[in-house]
Every structure is written in structure tokens, then in C-alpha cells.
Amino acid sequence: MIIKTAKAPTNASRTPKVEPEKTRCVFPLFDSINNAAGVLHCSVALIKAAKLKGCKAFTSNNRVDGAILIPFLFEMLASGSDLPEGFASWKEVLESEKAKREAIKRQQDEKSTMPTSDACRQAAEAMAAEYAEDVRMANELPPAIAGQDAVTIHKRLIGWVETKWKAVRAKYHAIGQ
């Protein structure tokens, strides 16, 4: 009697089939924050803000892993921030405010601007002088023009108004001096 046995499988059939290698896109490893900012076309302050927020893309030797940084930046930008428009960090906001303050101080030193409180005080003094002239005219004019004809009253009124304008004009021109 002849017994047929099954043929033992060969080694070739036991190994899994290998698919051809696919090329994979790899994000770069940047040498520095400045390098990453230049390649990614964003500000250095934005990348430093990501570092301050705890992004794990920064290594101990100042290299930046783009594969971690780019998603973190998108998440950071999508979530928004409480910073004013056009600023990437509070340090930039502080520097901008300091520059504005220095410009105001320089203008005050050059006497091209003045504090609002001084302008309000001087304007109030000019208005008080104008009101005082109106009160004086109201008290002195009626007895002075009583019984006169219309032409004389008109001339007296014009004279009073011109006198008032001269007195008050000096006060208004003194504002800001």
C-alpha cells in the first residue's frame, strides 16, 4: 500500500509579502528658532510664544522639530488669544506701549503737545473770562444806552462786542502756551 503524504510547505510561502516602500513626507528639523521662523514665514515672536505655551518641539540643543511645532502653531492660532491685533506676545505689546509713551514725553518736552488737564484748565479760564465780560455788559449796558436812538445803541453794542472779543481772544490764544 502506498501512502501519499502532503508536501511540506517551503520557506518562501511562510514569509509575508513585502509591499514596495512608499516615500513618506518628513517635516524638517530646524537648527534654530530664527531658521524655523524663516522657513515657516512667521515671526520669531510667534514661535517663542509657542515655546512659552509649552510646545514640546524645542530640544535642549536649540533645535526645533517641525513635525511637532507646525500642528501646535495651527492649534494655537485656531484657539485665538487675548492679545491685541498684530501682536504675538505681551512683550511686543509692552514695547509698543513704551514707545508710545516716549513719543508723548518727547512731544511734551518739545512743547508740541500738552496734557489734557492743562488744556481743560486753560479753556475753562478763557470761558470764565468770556462769561465775566457778558455779565459786565449785561450790567453796564442798559443804563448806558437808555434813551438813545437806534443808531447810537447799535454803535455801542458793536463797540462792546469788539471790546469783549479783544479781551477773550487773548485768553483763547493763550491756551497751549
C-alpha positions in Angstrom: 0.0 0.0 0.0 1.3 3.3 -1.0 0.6 6.3 1.3 0.9 9.7 -0.2 2.0 12.4 2.2 1.4 16.1 1.8 4.3 18.1 0.6 5.7 20.2 3.3 5.4 24.0 2.7 8.6 25.8 1.6 10.2 28.8 3.3 9.0 31.2 0.6 5.4 30.7 1.5 5.9 31.3 5.2 7.4 34.9 4.8 4.8 37.7 4.4 4.6 39.5 1.2 6.5 42.8 1.2 4.9 45.8 -0.3 7.1 48.2 -2.2 8.3 51.1 0.0 6.3 54.3 -0.1 8.1 57.6 0.3 6.9 59.5 3.3 6.9 63.2 3.8 9.1 64.2 6.8 9.0 67.6 8.5 12.4 69.2 8.8 14.3 69.6 12.0 15.3 73.3 12.2 18.6 74.4 13.6 17.2 77.4 15.4 14.1 79.4 16.2 15.2 82.0 13.6 15.6 79.3 11.0 12.2 77.9 11.7 10.6 81.4 11.5 12.3 82.0 8.2 11.2 78.7 6.6 7.7 78.8 8.0 7.2 82.5 7.1 6.1 83.5 10.6 7.5 85.8 13.3 10.1 84.7 15.8 7.8 86.1 18.5 5.1 83.6 17.4 7.5 80.7 17.7 8.7 81.9 21.1 5.1 82.2 22.2 4.6 78.6 21.3 7.7 77.7 23.3 6.3 79.6 26.3 3.0 77.8 26.0 4.8 74.5 26.4 5.3 73.2 22.9 7.5 70.1 23.0 9.1 70.8 19.6 12.1 72.5 21.2 15.1 70.3 22.1 17.9 71.0 24.5 20.4 71.9 21.8 18.2 74.7 20.4 16.8 72.7 17.6 13.1 72.8 16.6 11.2 69.8 15.4 8.9 70.9 12.6 6.6 67.8 12.9 5.6 68.9 16.5 5.8 72.7 16.0 3.5 73.1 12.9 0.4 71.4 14.4 1.0 73.2 17.7 1.1 76.6 15.8 -2.1 75.8 14.0 -3.8 74.8 17.2 -2.5 77.9 18.9 -3.7 80.2 16.1 -7.1 78.5 15.8 -7.8 78.8 19.5 -7.1 82.6 19.3 -5.6 84.7 22.1 -6.4 87.8 24.2 -3.6 89.7 22.6 -4.3 92.9 20.7 -4.4 92.6 16.9 -1.0 92.3 15.3 0.9 91.2 18.4 2.3 87.7 19.0 3.4 88.2 22.7 2.7 90.5 25.6 6.4 91.6 25.4 5.7 93.2 22.0 2.6 95.0 23.4 4.7 96.3 26.3 7.4 97.5 23.9 4.9 99.2 21.7 3.3 101.0 24.7 6.7 102.1 26.0 7.5 103.6 22.6 4.1 105.4 22.5 4.8 106.8 26.0 8.3 108.0 25.0 6.8 109.7 21.9 4.3 111.6 24.1 7.0 112.6 26.5 9.2 113.9 23.6 6.3 115.9 22.2 5.6 117.4 25.7 9.3 118.3 26.0 9.2 120.0 22.6 6.0 121.8 23.6 4.2 120.5 20.6 1.5 118.9 22.8 0.2 119.5 26.3 -1.6 117.3 28.9 -5.4 117.3 28.6 -5.8 118.6 32.1 -3.8 121.7 31.3 -5.8 122.3 28.2 -9.1 121.9 30.0 -7.9 124.3 32.8 -6.9 127.0 30.2 -10.1 126.6 28.2 -12.1 127.0 31.4 -10.2 130.1 32.3 -11.0 131.5 28.8 -14.7 130.6 29.1 -14.8 132.3 32.6 -13.3 135.4 31.1 -15.9 135.4 28.3 -18.7 134.9 30.8 -17.4 137.7 33.0 -17.5 140.1 30.0 -21.1 139.0 29.2 -22.1 139.7 32.8 -20.4 143.1 32.9 -22.0 144.0 29.6 -25.4 142.9 30.9 -25.0 145.1 34.0 -23.4 148.2 32.4 -25.1 148.4 29.0 -28.8 149.0 29.7 -28.2 152.2 31.8 -25.6 153.4 29.3 -28.0 153.1 26.3 -31.2 154.2 27.9 -33.0 156.9 26.0 -30.6 156.8 22.9 -31.6 156.3 19.3 -31.2 153.1 17.5 -28.1 154.1 15.6 -26.2 155.0 18.8 -27.4 151.8 20.5 -26.1 149.8 17.6 -22.7 151.5 17.7 -22.4 151.0 21.4 -23.3 147.3 21.1 -20.8 146.8 18.3 -18.2 148.6 20.5 -18.9 146.3 23.4 -18.7 143.2 21.3 -15.4 144.2 19.8 -14.0 145.0 23.2 -15.2 141.7 24.5 -13.7 139.8 21.5 -10.3 141.5 22.1 -10.3 140.6 25.8 -11.4 137.0 25.2 -9.3 136.4 22.1 -6.2 136.8 24.2 -7.4 134.2 26.7 -8.2 131.7 23.9 -4.9 132.3 22.2 -3.1 131.7 25.5 -4.4 128.1 25.5 -1.5 125.7 24.9 1.2 128.3 25.5 
